[in-house]
Amino acid sequence: MSRTHWYIDLPESMASTSFVDNFWDEDITGVQGFESLVRRVRDGKKMSQDFEEFLKARAKLEEAYAKDLLKLVRNAHGETSTGTLKGSWLSLKAETESCSREHFAVSQRIGNELESMCKEFKDKQRDHRKKVAEVHFNDSI
């Protein structure tokens, strides 16, 4: 027996069930829905952590690349050339230095935005958990 998933016929063993299907269990006392929710929350938390780590690593790489480009410009020789080659050389160094500044700015922007986004997200999650806990606490009294 196959189950249609969008436009592709998949064998039953490969067909993914919808999230809502996890709450329908033949056993009325089953905990399949709860386990599904817990797994989804854990997966969401892990994904958030992976996202944050990825952006931190990206910012770190951008900063390192910016520093390496700047070091390249500062250690570059060739000021003894004359004529049109000297102008091209100075232009190349200026463009490389400009590129270095842009990569450093990207690094700073990623770091700043990451910090503010993560703080905002965590604050919202904490506030939501407090509201839910208050509702459940007041209902149990």
Secondary structure, DSSP 4 states (H G I P E B T S, - for coil): -EEEETTEEEETTTPPPPGGGGG--SSTT--HHHHHHHHHHHHHHHHHHHHHHHHHHHHHHHHHHHHHHHHHHHH---TT--THHHHHHHHHHHHHHHHHHHHHHHHHHHHHHHHHHHHHHHHHHHHHHHHHHHHHHHHH-
